[in-house]
């Protein structure tokens, strides 16, 4: 049940869930430069 809260953010940034935590709201993970950080 505890995963329900972070699960909403995980499917969006993917592996960068915790890394894109503060950036998920700003949509930074959607940008190409920010997407390379969690992917790398």
PyMOL Python script that loads the backbone (N, CA, C, O; Angstrom):
from pymol import cmd

cmd.read_pdbstr("""\
ATOM      1  N   UNK A   1       0.842  -1.204   0.000  1.00  0.00           N
ATOM      2  CA  UNK A   1       0.000   0.000   0.000  1.00  0.00           C
ATOM      3  C   UNK A   1       0.878   1.256   0.000  1.00  0.00           C
ATOM      4  O   UNK A   1       0.498   2.300  -0.531  1.00  0.00           O
ATOM      5  N   UNK A   2       2.053   1.128   0.605  1.00  0.00           N
ATOM      6  CA  UNK A   2       2.949   2.297   0.703  1.00  0.00           C
ATOM      7  C   UNK A   2       3.464   2.702  -0.676  1.00  0.00           C
ATOM      8  O   UNK A   2       3.839   3.854  -0.892  1.00  0.00           O
ATOM      9  N   UNK A   3       3.478   1.758  -1.598  1.00  0.00           N
ATOM     10  CA  UNK A   3       4.009   2.045  -2.939  1.00  0.00           C
ATOM     11  C   UNK A   3       3.014   2.849  -3.775  1.00  0.00           C
ATOM     12  O   UNK A   3       3.371   3.419  -4.806  1.00  0.00           O
ATOM     13  N   UNK A   4       1.776   2.886  -3.323  1.00  0.00           N
ATOM     14  CA  UNK A   4       0.751   3.607  -4.091  1.00  0.00           C
ATOM     15  C   UNK A   4       1.127   5.073  -4.251  1.00  0.00           C
ATOM     16  O   UNK A   4       0.872   5.670  -5.297  1.00  0.00           O
ATOM     17  N   UNK A   5       1.729   5.650  -3.226  1.00  0.00           N
ATOM     18  CA  UNK A   5       2.082   7.078  -3.291  1.00  0.00           C
ATOM     19  C   UNK A   5       3.225   7.331  -4.276  1.00  0.00           C
ATOM     20  O   UNK A   5       3.075   8.157  -5.176  1.00  0.00           O
ATOM     21  N   UNK A   6       4.374   6.636  -4.128  1.00  0.00           N
ATOM     22  CA  UNK A   6       5.496   6.854  -5.047  1.00  0.00           C
ATOM     23  C   UNK A   6       5.242   6.256  -6.422  1.00  0.00           C
ATOM     24  O   UNK A   6       5.853   6.668  -7.408  1.00  0.00           O
ATOM     25  N   UNK A   7       4.331   5.276  -6.485  1.00  0.00           N
ATOM     26  CA  UNK A   7       4.041   4.603  -7.753  1.00  0.00           C
ATOM     27  C   UNK A   7       3.515   5.597  -8.784  1.00  0.00           C
ATOM     28  O   UNK A   7       3.685   5.404  -9.988  1.00  0.00           O
ATOM     29  N   UNK A   8       2.885   6.647  -8.308  1.00  0.00           N
ATOM     30  CA  UNK A   8       2.331   7.640  -9.239  1.00  0.00           C
ATOM     31  C   UNK A   8       3.453   8.414  -9.926  1.00  0.00           C
ATOM     32  O   UNK A   8       3.285   8.913 -11.039  1.00  0.00           O
ATOM     33  N   UNK A   9       4.590   8.508  -9.256  1.00  0.00           N
ATOM     34  CA  UNK A   9       5.719   9.269  -9.813  1.00  0.00           C
ATOM     35  C   UNK A   9       6.673   8.347 -10.570  1.00  0.00           C
ATOM     36  O   UNK A   9       7.287   8.758 -11.555  1.00  0.00           O
ATOM     37  N   UNK A  10       6.796   7.106 -10.110  1.00  0.00           N
ATOM     38  CA  UNK A  10       7.730   6.154 -10.725  1.00  0.00           C
ATOM     39  C   UNK A  10       7.428   5.890 -12.203  1.00  0.00           C
ATOM     40  O   UNK A  10       8.352   5.898 -13.016  1.00  0.00           O
ATOM     41  N   UNK A  11       6.172   5.656 -12.574  1.00  0.00           N
ATOM     42  CA  UNK A  11       5.844   5.373 -13.977  1.00  0.00           C
ATOM     43  C   UNK A  11       6.143   6.546 -14.899  1.00  0.00           C
ATOM     44  O   UNK A  11       6.270   6.368 -16.110  1.00  0.00           O
ATOM     45  N   UNK A  12       6.254   7.721 -14.345  1.00  0.00           N
ATOM     46  CA  UNK A  12       6.524   8.902 -15.192  1.00  0.00           C
ATOM     47  C   UNK A  12       8.020   9.045 -15.489  1.00  0.00           C
ATOM     48  O   UNK A  12       8.413   9.002 -16.655  1.00  0.00           O
ATOM     49  N   UNK A  13       8.873   9.216 -14.454  1.00  0.00           N
ATOM     50  CA  UNK A  13      10.308   9.341 -14.684  1.00  0.00           C
ATOM     51  C   UNK A  13      10.984   7.991 -14.874  1.00  0.00           C
ATOM     52  O   UNK A  13      12.069   7.914 -15.451  1.00  0.00           O
ATOM     53  N   UNK A  14      10.349   6.927 -14.393  1.00  0.00           N
ATOM     54  CA  UNK A  14      10.903   5.584 -14.535  1.00  0.00           C
ATOM     55  C   UNK A  14      11.975   5.320 -13.484  1.00  0.00           C
ATOM     56  O   UNK A  14      11.698   5.378 -12.286  1.00  0.00           O
ATOM     57  N   UNK A  15      13.216   5.026 -13.933  1.00  0.00           N
ATOM     58  CA  UNK A  15      14.307   4.727 -13.004  1.00  0.00           C
ATOM     59  C   UNK A  15      14.766   5.961 -12.246  1.00  0.00           C
ATOM     60  O   UNK A  15      15.440   5.851 -11.222  1.00  0.00           O
ATOM     61  N   UNK A  16      14.403   7.133 -12.743  1.00  0.00           N
ATOM     62  CA  UNK A  16      14.831   8.382 -12.101  1.00  0.00           C
ATOM     63  C   UNK A  16      13.810   8.868 -11.089  1.00  0.00           C
ATOM     64  O   UNK A  16      13.778  10.053 -10.756  1.00  0.00           O
ATOM     65  N   UNK A  17      12.972   7.959 -10.598  1.00  0.00           N
ATOM     66  CA  UNK A  17      11.931   8.340  -9.633  1.00  0.00           C
ATOM     67  C   UNK A  17      12.473   9.195  -8.497  1.00  0.00           C
ATOM     68  O   UNK A  17      12.079  10.353  -8.356  1.00  0.00           O
ATOM     69  N   UNK A  18      13.378   8.640  -7.678  1.00  0.00           N
ATOM     70  CA  UNK A  18      13.929   9.386  -6.540  1.00  0.00           C
ATOM     71  C   UNK A  18      14.812  10.538  -6.996  1.00  0.00           C
ATOM     72  O   UNK A  18      14.859  11.583  -6.346  1.00  0.00           O
ATOM     73  N   UNK A  19      15.513  10.351  -8.112  1.00  0.00           N
ATOM     74  CA  UNK A  19      16.430  11.391  -8.603  1.00  0.00           C
ATOM     75  C   UNK A  19      15.641  12.575  -9.164  1.00  0.00           C
ATOM     76  O   UNK A  19      16.036  13.731  -9.013  1.00  0.00           O
ATOM     77  N   UNK A  20      14.508  12.257  -9.819  1.00  0.00           N
ATOM     78  CA  UNK A  20      13.700  13.311 -10.427  1.00  0.00           C
ATOM     79  C   UNK A  20      12.587  13.743  -9.483  1.00  0.00           C
ATOM     80  O   UNK A  20      11.639  14.414  -9.891  1.00  0.00           O
ATOM     81  N   UNK A  21      12.710  13.352  -8.215  1.00  0.00           N
ATOM     82  CA  UNK A  21      11.681  13.704  -7.227  1.00  0.00           C
ATOM     83  C   UNK A  21      11.279  15.165  -7.311  1.00  0.00           C
ATOM     84  O   UNK A  21      10.124  15.466  -7.610  1.00  0.00           O
ATOM     85  N   UNK A  22      12.219  16.095  -7.051  1.00  0.00           N
ATOM     86  CA  UNK A  22      11.901  17.522  -7.076  1.00  0.00           C
ATOM     87  C   UNK A  22      11.673  18.036  -8.494  1.00  0.00           C
ATOM     88  O   UNK A  22      11.038  19.074  -8.684  1.00  0.00           O
ATOM     89  N   UNK A  23      12.181  17.325  -9.475  1.00  0.00           N
ATOM     90  CA  UNK A  23      12.060  17.779 -10.864  1.00  0.00           C
ATOM     91  C   UNK A  23      10.800  17.252 -11.533  1.00  0.00           C
ATOM     92  O   UNK A  23      10.369  17.770 -12.563  1.00  0.00           O
ATOM     93  N   UNK A  24      10.206  16.204 -10.933  1.00  0.00           N
ATOM     94  CA  UNK A  24       9.009  15.613 -11.540  1.00  0.00           C
ATOM     95  C   UNK A  24       7.892  16.645 -11.621  1.00  0.00           C
ATOM     96  O   UNK A  24       7.142  16.677 -12.597  1.00  0.00           O
ATOM     97  N   UNK A  25       7.777  17.500 -10.585  1.00  0.00           N
ATOM     98  CA  UNK A  25       6.718  18.510 -10.565  1.00  0.00           C
ATOM     99  C   UNK A  25       6.989  19.571 -11.625  1.00  0.00           C
ATOM    100  O   UNK A  25       6.064  20.078 -12.258  1.00  0.00           O
ATOM    101  N   UNK A  26       8.251  19.898 -11.810  1.00  0.00           N
ATOM    102  CA  UNK A  26       8.616  20.926 -12.793  1.00  0.00           C
ATOM    103  C   UNK A  26       8.615  20.354 -14.204  1.00  0.00           C
ATOM    104  O   UNK A  26       8.630  21.091 -15.190  1.00  0.00           O
ATOM    105  N   UNK A  27       8.596  19.030 -14.283  1.00  0.00           N
ATOM    106  CA  UNK A  27       8.607  18.397 -15.600  1.00  0.00           C
ATOM    107  C   UNK A  27      10.011  18.369 -16.181  1.00  0.00           C
ATOM    108  O   UNK A  27      10.191  18.287 -17.396  1.00  0.00           O
ATOM    109  N   UNK A  28      11.015  18.439 -15.291  1.00  0.00           N
ATOM    110  CA  UNK A  28      12.407  18.435 -15.754  1.00  0.00           C
ATOM    111  C   UNK A  28      12.758  17.084 -16.368  1.00  0.00           C
ATOM    112  O   UNK A  28      13.517  17.012 -17.335  1.00  0.00           O
ATOM    113  N   UNK A  29      12.200  16.011 -15.800  1.00  0.00           N
ATOM    114  CA  UNK A  29      12.505  14.669 -16.306  1.00  0.00           C
ATOM    115  C   UNK A  29      12.012  14.494 -17.732  1.00  0.00           C
ATOM    116  O   UNK A  29      12.483  13.621 -18.461  1.00  0.00           O
ATOM    117  N   UNK A  30      11.042  15.345 -18.132  1.00  0.00           N
ATOM    118  CA  UNK A  30      10.488  15.245 -19.486  1.00  0.00           C
ATOM    119  C   UNK A  30      11.493  15.795 -20.504  1.00  0.00           C
ATOM    120  O   UNK A  30      11.488  15.405 -21.672  1.00  0.00           O
ATOM    121  N   UNK A  31      12.347  16.700 -20.044  1.00  0.00           N
ATOM    122  CA  UNK A  31      13.324  17.314 -20.955  1.00  0.00           C
ATOM    123  C   UNK A  31      14.423  16.314 -21.314  1.00  0.00           C
ATOM    124  O   UNK A  31      14.710  15.413 -20.527  1.00  0.00           O
ATOM    125  N   UNK A  32      15.035  16.454 -22.473  1.00  0.00           N
ATOM    126  CA  UNK A  32      16.084  15.531 -22.922  1.00  0.00           C
ATOM    127  C   UNK A  32      17.328  15.544 -22.037  1.00  0.00           C
ATOM    128  O   UNK A  32      17.860  14.472 -21.750  1.00  0.00           O
ATOM    129  N   UNK A  33      17.822  16.710 -21.585  1.00  0.00           N
ATOM    130  CA  UNK A  33      19.016  16.759 -20.741  1.00  0.00           C
ATOM    131  C   UNK A  33      18.790  16.095 -19.386  1.00  0.00           C
ATOM    132  O   UNK A  33      19.689  15.446 -18.852  1.00  0.00           O
ATOM    133  N   UNK A  34      17.596  16.258 -18.833  1.00  0.00           N
ATOM    134  CA  UNK A  34      17.299  15.680 -17.526  1.00  0.00           C
ATOM    135  C   UNK A  34      17.035  14.177 -17.665  1.00  0.00           C
ATOM    136  O   UNK A  34      17.255  13.411 -16.727  1.00  0.00           O
ATOM    137  N   UNK A  35      16.567  13.772 -18.833  1.00  0.00           N
ATOM    138  CA  UNK A  35      16.255  12.360 -19.056  1.00  0.00           C
ATOM    139  C   UNK A  35      17.547  11.544 -19.182  1.00  0.00           C
ATOM    140  O   UNK A  35      17.552  10.341 -18.923  1.00  0.00           O
ATOM    141  N   UNK A  36      18.618  12.190 -19.572  1.00  0.00           N
ATOM    142  CA  UNK A  36      19.889  11.478 -19.735  1.00  0.00           C
ATOM    143  C   UNK A  36      20.516  11.153 -18.384  1.00  0.00           C
ATOM    144  O   UNK A  36      21.214  10.148 -18.246  1.00  0.00           O
ATOM    145  N   UNK A  37      20.267  12.000 -17.390  1.00  0.00           N
ATOM    146  CA  UNK A  37      20.857  11.787 -16.060  1.00  0.00           C
ATOM    147  C   UNK A  37      20.373  10.476 -15.436  1.00  0.00           C
ATOM    148  O   UNK A  37      21.201   9.656 -15.041  1.00  0.00           O
ATOM    149  N   UNK A  38      19.034  10.249 -15.334  1.00  0.00           N
ATOM    150  CA  UNK A  38      18.518   9.011 -14.735  1.00  0.00           C
ATOM    151  C   UNK A  38      18.786   7.799 -15.620  1.00  0.00           C
ATOM    152  O   UNK A  38      18.964   6.688 -15.121  1.00  0.00           O
ATOM    153  N   UNK A  39      18.813   8.010 -16.927  1.00  0.00           N
ATOM    154  CA  UNK A  39      19.022   6.897 -17.858  1.00  0.00           C
ATOM    155  C   UNK A  39      20.472   6.413 -17.790  1.00  0.00           C
ATOM    156  O   UNK A  39      20.752   5.219 -17.902  1.00  0.00           O
ATOM    157  N   UNK A  40      21.380   7.366 -17.605  1.00  0.00           N
ATOM    158  CA  UNK A  40      22.799   7.001 -17.568  1.00  0.00           C
ATOM    159  C   UNK A  40      23.094   6.257 -16.268  1.00  0.00           C
ATOM    160  O   UNK A  40      24.234   5.857 -16.031  1.00  0.00           O
TER     161      UNK A  40
END
""", "prot")
cmd.dss("prot")
cmd.show_as("cartoon", "prot")
cmd.util.cbc("prot")
cmd.orient("prot")
